[in-house]
Amino acid sequence: MSTIFRSRTSVVLVAFLAIAAFFLLTEHTAHVFGVLPYVLLLLCPLPHVFMHHGHDGHLSHDEEQHSGGDER
């Protein structure tokens, strides 16, 4: 069995947190969906930061081909 469920207190705590999360989500769904477009807009820059990780500087594909051909 998992280490979380070894004591009776932890089982009660997990059950309480699950019930509390359920009621928070059901009662505040309108608030969550109202903020969702702004959250999506704020998260847009994150993929740009992580997707450009593999680039070598700011060279374009043409500049990479020219620099690769001059080294022979």
ZIJO-V965196 format. One record per backbone hydrogen bond with DSSP energy under -1.0 kcal/mol. NH is the residue of the N-H (numbers start at 0). CO is the residue of the C=O. Records with the same first field share a line. If there is no record, write none. Layout:
NH->CO / CO
This chain:
10->6
11->7
12->8
13->9
14->10
15->11
16->12
17->13
18->14
19->15
20->16
21->17
22->18
23->19
24->20
25->21
26->22
27->23
31->27
32->28
33->29
34->30
35->31
38->34
39->35
40->36
41->37
42->38
48->44
49->45
50->46
51->47
56->54
58->55
63->59
64->60
65->61
66->62
67->63
68->64
69->65
